[in-house]
Amino acid sequence: MPADGSPPPRLCGADHGSLRSRRAPLARAPAGPSAGVDGARGRAAHPGRGRRAAAHRVRQHLWHAGGGVMRGSGKQRDAQAIAHHYDVSNEFYALFLDPLMLYTCAYYREPDGKLEQAQEDKVDLVCRKLRLQPGETMLDIGCGWGGLSIWAAQHYGVKAHGVTLSRAQAEWAQARIKREGLEGRCVVEHRDLRDIPEGARYDKIAAIGVIEHVGIANYRAFFGRVRDMLNDGGLYLNHGIHHEFHWKHTSQTDFLYRYVFPNGDLSGVTETLTEMERAQWEIVDVENLRLHYARTCRHWVERLEARADEARALVGEQIYRTWRLYLTCSSVAFHGGSIGLWQMLLRKQWDPAGPTEPTTREDIYS
């Protein structure tokens, strides 16, 4: 049993030969057992070898640190890569996500916490770390279905601006903003970050689950662009997945690149922090939430399996099995520590008056 008392992660079994296939697009991904989790309700493919051994096997199926699709690529290709995953079907994602439609790591304040509460606690944690104040402006990069932007506008009184490369996500968020009566306080656009006018400035910025899509070769340009959009002394929260130091690329890591995240690109924590400092950021705080993400992925799998028939009707057998496999393997990898989820809080350094937020973390976790 994991230290938090939660059930052990289900283990996944896959036919390595099918994962090595480089020709079939996602729509033709293998639909049989080779692309699915071995057995209903998570029967282990290799019982008795322990969670650490399982994580070692599973990392073969996850993102590697080699260059991502953004290397030398343009906006069109980046948009296509995002659409490949996030435009599958809003209704499909609604089957297993929480009501806020948050597709990133939740934050479990209680050992037996539910996904819905944990996702609310996650966006609230982000808002508290950013020390949001009424009337401030906040940019939500890669805002997804708008959950953080909507929460920040409703509960913290900020003027939130979210941007996403997914047209389907933007349309969903825009409809929700209208239903919630938040026009004028919250806006979500289908727009590339690079298309925001050069003179735009914000008090606070968040990028939740974005760094994985940026491409390591583009880190310096990305962090520099974000810094230029922030007012002096402003805070930026970067929330993303990073790999362990000894991560190695194998042919089997192509599974996620080919079928799930065609522009996925993970770095180590040290590499990321170094690029942040080179972009003249002050590193304020770093926190690892990997066990929270292990539980999040497990909850997603359980919810997806509970509505399997509806999922198959919406997206077909192949996508259902592929998503079930990747979420299961991700849960095991986070449990084993081969990948982690870090929140990095940064400050735009120049501020003659000095920082105005509290000098301890007590207000964040109280």
C-alpha beads as a LAMMPS data file, in Angstrom:
LAMMPS data file: protein, C-alpha beads

366 atoms
365 bonds

1 atom types
1 bond types

-500.0 500.0 xlo xhi
-500.0 500.0 ylo yhi
-500.0 500.0 zlo zhi

Masses

1 110.0

Atoms # bond

1 1 1 0.000 0.000 0.000
2 1 1 1.226 3.547 -0.695
3 1 1 2.270 5.617 2.317
4 1 1 -0.848 7.774 1.989
5 1 1 -3.077 4.745 2.578
6 1 1 -4.613 4.874 -0.885
7 1 1 -5.018 1.725 -2.997
8 1 1 -1.960 0.667 -4.984
9 1 1 -1.875 1.872 -8.571
10 1 1 -3.195 -0.507 -11.166
11 1 1 -0.492 -1.924 -13.407
12 1 1 -0.603 -1.872 -17.159
13 1 1 0.455 -4.444 -19.679
14 1 1 1.140 -3.606 -23.300
15 1 1 2.390 -5.396 -26.358
16 1 1 5.726 -3.675 -26.972
17 1 1 5.528 -4.510 -30.640
18 1 1 2.383 -2.459 -31.052
19 1 1 3.970 0.463 -29.203
20 1 1 6.929 0.400 -31.562
21 1 1 4.681 0.897 -34.561
22 1 1 5.383 4.335 -36.025
23 1 1 2.937 4.390 -38.899
24 1 1 -0.591 4.284 -37.552
25 1 1 -2.122 7.637 -36.561
26 1 1 -4.095 7.892 -33.346
27 1 1 -7.369 7.078 -35.051
28 1 1 -5.925 3.696 -36.030
29 1 1 -4.154 2.935 -32.762
30 1 1 -4.353 -0.745 -31.820
31 1 1 -7.744 -1.492 -30.298
32 1 1 -7.057 -4.905 -28.784
33 1 1 -5.410 -5.883 -25.492
34 1 1 -2.057 -4.612 -26.768
35 1 1 -3.322 -1.047 -26.390
36 1 1 -5.336 -1.491 -23.213
37 1 1 -4.934 -2.101 -19.527
38 1 1 -4.650 -5.813 -18.777
39 1 1 -7.990 -6.841 -17.351
40 1 1 -11.005 -5.026 -15.976
41 1 1 -10.534 -3.044 -12.771
42 1 1 -6.763 -3.140 -13.094
43 1 1 -5.611 -6.759 -12.805
44 1 1 -1.825 -6.622 -12.732
45 1 1 0.068 -7.677 -15.821
46 1 1 3.076 -8.627 -13.655
47 1 1 1.779 -9.307 -10.128
48 1 1 4.105 -9.604 -7.176
49 1 1 7.090 -7.643 -8.435
50 1 1 6.375 -4.525 -6.440
51 1 1 5.527 -0.942 -7.266
52 1 1 9.140 0.116 -7.844
53 1 1 9.639 -2.584 -10.469
54 1 1 6.340 -1.618 -12.064
55 1 1 7.397 2.011 -12.285
56 1 1 10.667 0.945 -13.927
57 1 1 8.737 -0.948 -16.599
58 1 1 6.153 1.765 -17.073
59 1 1 8.645 4.558 -17.664
60 1 1 9.391 2.845 -20.973
61 1 1 5.978 4.031 -22.131
62 1 1 6.189 7.646 -21.008
63 1 1 7.566 10.939 -22.234
64 1 1 11.296 11.212 -22.819
65 1 1 13.515 14.262 -22.568
66 1 1 14.565 14.411 -26.216
67 1 1 13.611 17.469 -28.287
68 1 1 9.927 18.191 -28.686
69 1 1 7.834 19.052 -31.669
70 1 1 8.299 22.805 -31.145
71 1 1 11.905 22.616 -32.273
72 1 1 11.850 24.679 -35.425
73 1 1 8.105 24.274 -35.695
74 1 1 5.560 26.983 -36.283
75 1 1 2.283 27.996 -34.742
76 1 1 0.262 25.786 -37.077
77 1 1 2.062 22.620 -36.047
78 1 1 1.842 23.525 -32.372
79 1 1 -1.910 24.071 -32.732
80 1 1 -2.288 20.741 -34.529
81 1 1 -0.413 18.940 -31.767
82 1 1 -2.672 20.444 -29.103
83 1 1 -5.816 19.683 -31.109
84 1 1 -4.667 16.065 -31.488
85 1 1 -5.124 15.525 -27.749
86 1 1 -7.437 18.200 -26.399
87 1 1 -9.976 18.428 -29.229
88 1 1 -10.840 14.716 -29.040
89 1 1 -14.256 15.543 -27.542
90 1 1 -15.349 17.907 -24.788
91 1 1 -18.049 15.419 -23.859
92 1 1 -15.479 12.624 -23.575
93 1 1 -13.347 14.586 -21.112
94 1 1 -16.439 15.585 -19.144
95 1 1 -17.028 11.884 -18.423
96 1 1 -14.016 11.607 -16.124
97 1 1 -12.913 15.138 -15.213
98 1 1 -14.358 17.220 -12.378
99 1 1 -17.040 19.908 -12.883
100 1 1 -14.354 22.584 -13.400
101 1 1 -12.935 20.447 -16.259
102 1 1 -9.409 20.573 -14.842
103 1 1 -7.072 18.211 -16.708
104 1 1 -4.039 18.734 -14.482
105 1 1 -2.790 17.499 -11.111
106 1 1 -5.246 17.922 -8.238
107 1 1 -4.258 18.807 -4.654
108 1 1 -5.512 16.412 -1.977
109 1 1 -5.705 18.042 1.439
110 1 1 -7.290 14.902 2.924
111 1 1 -6.063 11.281 2.591
112 1 1 -9.458 10.126 1.318
113 1 1 -10.251 13.302 -0.610
114 1 1 -12.509 13.262 -3.655
115 1 1 -11.392 14.493 -7.053
116 1 1 -13.918 17.326 -7.169
117 1 1 -12.740 18.880 -3.891
118 1 1 -9.085 18.236 -4.693
119 1 1 -9.332 20.124 -7.973
120 1 1 -10.986 23.083 -6.273
121 1 1 -8.219 22.991 -3.683
122 1 1 -5.615 22.922 -6.489
123 1 1 -6.844 26.071 -8.225
124 1 1 -7.218 27.757 -4.851
125 1 1 -3.634 26.788 -3.989
126 1 1 -2.472 28.384 -7.243
127 1 1 -4.411 31.555 -6.448
128 1 1 -2.958 31.721 -2.923
129 1 1 0.587 31.152 -4.141
130 1 1 0.108 33.998 -6.613
131 1 1 -1.312 36.113 -3.760
132 1 1 -4.115 37.282 -6.023
133 1 1 -5.822 40.516 -4.996
134 1 1 -9.129 42.033 -6.173
135 1 1 -8.704 44.185 -9.251
136 1 1 -5.464 42.552 -10.401
137 1 1 -5.048 41.225 -13.910
138 1 1 -4.093 37.577 -14.403
139 1 1 -3.004 35.763 -17.556
140 1 1 -3.793 32.038 -17.640
141 1 1 -1.541 30.503 -20.326
142 1 1 -2.860 27.239 -21.738
143 1 1 -6.064 27.726 -19.759
144 1 1 -7.800 24.586 -21.007
145 1 1 -11.525 24.716 -20.322
146 1 1 -11.060 27.866 -18.234
147 1 1 -11.331 26.388 -14.736
148 1 1 -8.556 28.438 -13.115
149 1 1 -9.569 31.676 -14.846
150 1 1 -13.192 31.260 -13.799
151 1 1 -12.249 30.353 -10.207
152 1 1 -9.887 33.311 -9.879
153 1 1 -12.494 35.742 -11.203
154 1 1 -15.254 34.354 -8.979
155 1 1 -13.336 33.920 -5.727
156 1 1 -10.485 36.433 -5.911
157 1 1 -12.008 39.303 -7.871
158 1 1 -9.303 39.440 -10.531
159 1 1 -9.741 40.213 -14.189
160 1 1 -8.705 36.919 -15.771
161 1 1 -7.545 36.375 -19.347
162 1 1 -7.133 32.782 -20.506
163 1 1 -5.645 31.623 -23.804
164 1 1 -5.647 28.124 -25.280
165 1 1 -4.594 26.569 -28.584
166 1 1 -7.619 24.266 -28.445
167 1 1 -10.663 25.673 -30.195
168 1 1 -12.935 23.117 -28.516
169 1 1 -11.710 24.132 -25.071
170 1 1 -12.144 27.836 -25.808
171 1 1 -15.723 27.356 -26.984
172 1 1 -16.566 25.340 -23.869
173 1 1 -15.014 27.969 -21.585
174 1 1 -16.729 30.865 -23.346
175 1 1 -20.117 29.203 -22.906
176 1 1 -19.457 28.607 -19.217
177 1 1 -18.302 32.186 -18.638
178 1 1 -21.581 33.370 -20.115
179 1 1 -23.614 30.961 -17.959
180 1 1 -21.773 32.129 -14.841
181 1 1 -22.353 35.803 -15.684
182 1 1 -18.626 36.569 -15.726
183 1 1 -18.425 38.568 -18.957
184 1 1 -16.165 41.546 -18.378
185 1 1 -14.362 39.790 -15.512
186 1 1 -13.125 36.704 -17.321
187 1 1 -12.336 36.032 -20.969
188 1 1 -10.981 32.918 -22.672
189 1 1 -9.625 33.096 -26.201
190 1 1 -8.519 30.597 -28.820
191 1 1 -5.147 32.271 -29.252
192 1 1 -1.441 31.506 -29.323
193 1 1 0.570 33.137 -26.535
194 1 1 2.836 34.569 -29.215
195 1 1 -0.115 36.459 -30.712
196 1 1 -0.857 38.469 -27.575
197 1 1 0.127 42.098 -28.320
198 1 1 3.671 42.998 -27.290
199 1 1 2.513 45.766 -24.962
200 1 1 0.167 43.577 -22.907
201 1 1 1.037 43.512 -19.190
202 1 1 -0.390 41.513 -16.281
203 1 1 -0.016 41.566 -12.502
204 1 1 0.114 37.767 -12.206
205 1 1 0.602 34.907 -14.679
206 1 1 0.007 31.158 -14.410
207 1 1 0.903 28.336 -16.796
208 1 1 -0.650 25.070 -15.605
209 1 1 0.388 21.997 -17.575
210 1 1 1.982 24.061 -20.351
211 1 1 5.725 23.513 -19.995
212 1 1 5.382 19.939 -21.281
213 1 1 4.310 21.346 -24.667
214 1 1 6.836 24.171 -25.010
215 1 1 9.899 22.185 -26.080
216 1 1 13.164 22.304 -24.149
217 1 1 14.912 24.192 -26.941
218 1 1 12.326 26.962 -26.544
219 1 1 12.503 27.374 -22.760
220 1 1 14.595 30.525 -22.768
221 1 1 12.389 32.255 -25.319
222 1 1 9.231 31.137 -23.506
223 1 1 10.342 32.235 -20.041
224 1 1 11.605 35.507 -21.476
225 1 1 8.280 36.163 -23.197
226 1 1 6.343 35.468 -19.994
227 1 1 8.655 37.771 -18.034
228 1 1 8.141 40.582 -20.535
229 1 1 4.358 40.310 -20.058
230 1 1 4.535 40.633 -16.273
231 1 1 4.508 43.885 -14.346
232 1 1 7.589 44.645 -12.244
233 1 1 7.644 42.556 -9.082
234 1 1 4.839 40.333 -10.376
235 1 1 4.554 36.603 -9.673
236 1 1 4.440 33.738 -12.162
237 1 1 3.457 30.162 -11.272
238 1 1 4.729 27.367 -13.508
239 1 1 3.039 23.997 -12.872
240 1 1 4.363 21.068 -14.883
241 1 1 5.751 17.554 -15.194
242 1 1 9.488 16.862 -15.055
243 1 1 11.452 13.639 -15.215
244 1 1 13.986 12.064 -12.885
245 1 1 17.712 12.605 -13.427
246 1 1 18.346 9.127 -14.840
247 1 1 15.517 9.191 -17.386
248 1 1 16.516 7.507 -20.652
249 1 1 14.884 7.503 -24.066
250 1 1 13.912 4.180 -25.577
251 1 1 11.877 3.300 -28.639
252 1 1 8.949 2.526 -26.364
253 1 1 8.635 6.113 -25.156
254 1 1 7.179 6.801 -28.588
255 1 1 3.842 5.538 -27.290
256 1 1 2.829 8.881 -25.798
257 1 1 4.530 10.919 -28.504
258 1 1 2.721 9.066 -31.261
259 1 1 -0.698 8.331 -29.793
260 1 1 -1.296 10.829 -26.997
261 1 1 1.033 13.866 -26.830
262 1 1 2.774 14.421 -30.184
263 1 1 4.616 17.480 -28.868
264 1 1 5.403 16.224 -25.370
265 1 1 8.860 17.237 -24.131
266 1 1 10.036 16.796 -20.543
267 1 1 13.110 18.212 -18.846
268 1 1 14.668 17.714 -15.444
269 1 1 13.968 20.150 -12.624
270 1 1 17.529 21.502 -12.547
271 1 1 17.500 22.176 -16.278
272 1 1 14.210 24.042 -16.013
273 1 1 15.261 26.172 -13.046
274 1 1 18.531 27.023 -14.790
275 1 1 16.674 28.331 -17.828
276 1 1 14.379 30.336 -15.568
277 1 1 17.348 31.996 -13.886
278 1 1 18.951 32.699 -17.245
279 1 1 15.735 34.505 -18.166
280 1 1 16.309 36.696 -15.066
281 1 1 13.619 35.241 -12.850
282 1 1 13.915 35.063 -9.069
283 1 1 13.030 31.556 -7.850
284 1 1 10.639 32.059 -4.927
285 1 1 9.353 28.549 -4.200
286 1 1 9.476 24.991 -5.605
287 1 1 7.105 22.189 -4.529
288 1 1 6.821 18.587 -5.745
289 1 1 3.248 17.243 -5.923
290 1 1 3.924 13.922 -7.673
291 1 1 1.923 11.775 -5.222
292 1 1 -1.033 14.075 -5.770
293 1 1 -0.770 13.454 -9.502
294 1 1 -0.563 9.679 -8.993
295 1 1 -3.885 9.824 -7.176
296 1 1 -5.367 12.223 -9.726
297 1 1 -4.568 9.867 -12.605
298 1 1 -5.952 6.912 -10.664
299 1 1 -9.208 8.772 -10.054
300 1 1 -9.430 9.639 -13.747
301 1 1 -9.000 5.975 -14.704
302 1 1 -11.664 4.860 -12.235
303 1 1 -14.111 7.465 -13.501
304 1 1 -13.356 6.662 -17.144
305 1 1 -13.834 2.922 -16.566
306 1 1 -17.123 3.588 -14.774
307 1 1 -18.445 5.272 -17.935
308 1 1 -16.687 3.088 -20.477
309 1 1 -19.738 2.496 -22.660
310 1 1 -20.399 6.223 -22.974
311 1 1 -16.734 6.863 -23.725
312 1 1 -16.657 4.246 -26.476
313 1 1 -19.805 5.736 -28.001
314 1 1 -18.194 9.184 -28.090
315 1 1 -14.655 8.432 -29.283
316 1 1 -14.484 4.760 -30.203
317 1 1 -12.671 1.764 -28.777
318 1 1 -9.165 2.801 -29.854
319 1 1 -9.111 6.182 -28.139
320 1 1 -10.854 4.823 -25.059
321 1 1 -8.202 2.104 -24.644
322 1 1 -5.311 4.440 -25.457
323 1 1 -6.375 7.059 -22.908
324 1 1 -7.059 4.355 -20.319
325 1 1 -3.580 2.951 -20.842
326 1 1 -1.734 6.260 -20.708
327 1 1 -3.561 7.445 -17.579
328 1 1 -2.917 4.124 -15.837
329 1 1 0.767 4.100 -16.723
330 1 1 1.077 7.728 -15.651
331 1 1 -0.325 6.929 -12.209
332 1 1 2.241 4.148 -11.761
333 1 1 5.097 6.373 -12.957
334 1 1 4.181 9.172 -10.549
335 1 1 3.954 6.678 -7.679
336 1 1 7.352 5.253 -8.554
337 1 1 9.014 8.649 -8.867
338 1 1 10.273 8.408 -12.443
339 1 1 8.311 11.572 -13.162
340 1 1 7.091 14.292 -10.828
341 1 1 4.846 17.342 -10.796
342 1 1 6.467 20.592 -9.671
343 1 1 4.970 23.981 -8.950
344 1 1 7.589 26.697 -9.365
345 1 1 6.781 30.192 -8.145
346 1 1 8.846 32.949 -9.760
347 1 1 9.109 36.715 -9.363
348 1 1 10.066 39.318 -11.920
349 1 1 13.099 40.563 -10.060
350 1 1 13.139 44.324 -10.464
351 1 1 11.017 46.065 -7.848
352 1 1 12.534 49.044 -5.957
353 1 1 9.938 48.780 -3.183
354 1 1 10.776 45.124 -2.569
355 1 1 8.321 42.199 -2.369
356 1 1 4.985 43.007 -0.773
357 1 1 3.759 39.464 -0.069
358 1 1 4.315 37.708 3.289
359 1 1 7.791 36.354 3.952
360 1 1 6.528 32.917 5.078
361 1 1 4.267 30.289 3.491
362 1 1 1.801 30.189 6.381
363 1 1 -0.880 32.113 4.499
364 1 1 -0.687 29.652 1.589
365 1 1 -1.315 26.469 3.558
366 1 1 -3.525 27.749 6.375

Bonds

1 1 1 2
2 1 2 3
3 1 3 4
4 1 4 5
5 1 5 6
6 1 6 7
7 1 7 8
8 1 8 9
9 1 9 10
10 1 10 11
11 1 11 12
12 1 12 13
13 1 13 14
14 1 14 15
15 1 15 16
16 1 16 17
17 1 17 18
18 1 18 19
19 1 19 20
20 1 20 21
21 1 21 22
22 1 22 23
23 1 23 24
24 1 24 25
25 1 25 26
26 1 26 27
27 1 27 28
28 1 28 29
29 1 29 30
30 1 30 31
31 1 31 32
32 1 32 33
33 1 33 34
34 1 34 35
35 1 35 36
36 1 36 37
37 1 37 38
38 1 38 39
39 1 39 40
40 1 40 41
41 1 41 42
42 1 42 43
43 1 43 44
44 1 44 45
45 1 45 46
46 1 46 47
47 1 47 48
48 1 48 49
49 1 49 50
50 1 50 51
51 1 51 52
52 1 52 53
53 1 53 54
54 1 54 55
55 1 55 56
56 1 56 57
57 1 57 58
58 1 58 59
59 1 59 60
60 1 60 61
61 1 61 62
62 1 62 63
63 1 63 64
64 1 64 65
65 1 65 66
66 1 66 67
67 1 67 68
68 1 68 69
69 1 69 70
70 1 70 71
71 1 71 72
72 1 72 73
73 1 73 74
74 1 74 75
75 1 75 76
76 1 76 77
77 1 77 78
78 1 78 79
79 1 79 80
80 1 80 81
81 1 81 82
82 1 82 83
83 1 83 84
84 1 84 85
85 1 85 86
86 1 86 87
87 1 87 88
88 1 88 89
89 1 89 90
90 1 90 91
91 1 91 92
92 1 92 93
93 1 93 94
94 1 94 95
95 1 95 96
96 1 96 97
97 1 97 98
98 1 98 99
99 1 99 100
100 1 100 101
101 1 101 102
102 1 102 103
103 1 103 104
104 1 104 105
105 1 105 106
106 1 106 107
107 1 107 108
108 1 108 109
109 1 109 110
110 1 110 111
111 1 111 112
112 1 112 113
113 1 113 114
114 1 114 115
115 1 115 116
116 1 116 117
117 1 117 118
118 1 118 119
119 1 119 120
120 1 120 121
121 1 121 122
122 1 122 123
123 1 123 124
124 1 124 125
125 1 125 126
126 1 126 127
127 1 127 128
128 1 128 129
129 1 129 130
130 1 130 131
131 1 131 132
132 1 132 133
133 1 133 134
134 1 134 135
135 1 135 136
136 1 136 137
137 1 137 138
138 1 138 139
139 1 139 140
140 1 140 141
141 1 141 142
142 1 142 143
143 1 143 144
144 1 144 145
145 1 145 146
146 1 146 147
147 1 147 148
148 1 148 149
149 1 149 150
150 1 150 151
151 1 151 152
152 1 152 153
153 1 153 154
154 1 154 155
155 1 155 156
156 1 156 157
157 1 157 158
158 1 158 159
159 1 159 160
160 1 160 161
161 1 161 162
162 1 162 163
163 1 163 164
164 1 164 165
165 1 165 166
166 1 166 167
167 1 167 168
168 1 168 169
169 1 169 170
170 1 170 171
171 1 171 172
172 1 172 173
173 1 173 174
174 1 174 175
175 1 175 176
176 1 176 177
177 1 177 178
178 1 178 179
179 1 179 180
180 1 180 181
181 1 181 182
182 1 182 183
183 1 183 184
184 1 184 185
185 1 185 186
186 1 186 187
187 1 187 188
188 1 188 189
189 1 189 190
190 1 190 191
191 1 191 192
192 1 192 193
193 1 193 194
194 1 194 195
195 1 195 196
196 1 196 197
197 1 197 198
198 1 198 199
199 1 199 200
200 1 200 201
201 1 201 202
202 1 202 203
203 1 203 204
204 1 204 205
205 1 205 206
206 1 206 207
207 1 207 208
208 1 208 209
209 1 209 210
210 1 210 211
211 1 211 212
212 1 212 213
213 1 213 214
214 1 214 215
215 1 215 216
216 1 216 217
217 1 217 218
218 1 218 219
219 1 219 220
220 1 220 221
221 1 221 222
222 1 222 223
223 1 223 224
224 1 224 225
225 1 225 226
226 1 226 227
227 1 227 228
228 1 228 229
229 1 229 230
230 1 230 231
231 1 231 232
232 1 232 233
233 1 233 234
234 1 234 235
235 1 235 236
236 1 236 237
237 1 237 238
238 1 238 239
239 1 239 240
240 1 240 241
241 1 241 242
242 1 242 243
243 1 243 244
244 1 244 245
245 1 245 246
246 1 246 247
247 1 247 248
248 1 248 249
249 1 249 250
250 1 250 251
251 1 251 252
252 1 252 253
253 1 253 254
254 1 254 255
255 1 255 256
256 1 256 257
257 1 257 258
258 1 258 259
259 1 259 260
260 1 260 261
261 1 261 262
262 1 262 263
263 1 263 264
264 1 264 265
265 1 265 266
266 1 266 267
267 1 267 268
268 1 268 269
269 1 269 270
270 1 270 271
271 1 271 272
272 1 272 273
273 1 273 274
274 1 274 275
275 1 275 276
276 1 276 277
277 1 277 278
278 1 278 279
279 1 279 280
280 1 280 281
281 1 281 282
282 1 282 283
283 1 283 284
284 1 284 285
285 1 285 286
286 1 286 287
287 1 287 288
288 1 288 289
289 1 289 290
290 1 290 291
291 1 291 292
292 1 292 293
293 1 293 294
294 1 294 295
295 1 295 296
296 1 296 297
297 1 297 298
298 1 298 299
299 1 299 300
300 1 300 301
301 1 301 302
302 1 302 303
303 1 303 304
304 1 304 305
305 1 305 306
306 1 306 307
307 1 307 308
308 1 308 309
309 1 309 310
310 1 310 311
311 1 311 312
312 1 312 313
313 1 313 314
314 1 314 315
315 1 315 316
316 1 316 317
317 1 317 318
318 1 318 319
319 1 319 320
320 1 320 321
321 1 321 322
322 1 322 323
323 1 323 324
324 1 324 325
325 1 325 326
326 1 326 327
327 1 327 328
328 1 328 329
329 1 329 330
330 1 330 331
331 1 331 332
332 1 332 333
333 1 333 334
334 1 334 335
335 1 335 336
336 1 336 337
337 1 337 338
338 1 338 339
339 1 339 340
340 1 340 341
341 1 341 342
342 1 342 343
343 1 343 344
344 1 344 345
345 1 345 346
346 1 346 347
347 1 347 348
348 1 348 349
349 1 349 350
350 1 350 351
351 1 351 352
352 1 352 353
353 1 353 354
354 1 354 355
355 1 355 356
356 1 356 357
357 1 357 358
358 1 358 359
359 1 359 360
360 1 360 361
361 1 361 362
362 1 362 363
363 1 363 364
364 1 364 365
365 1 365 366
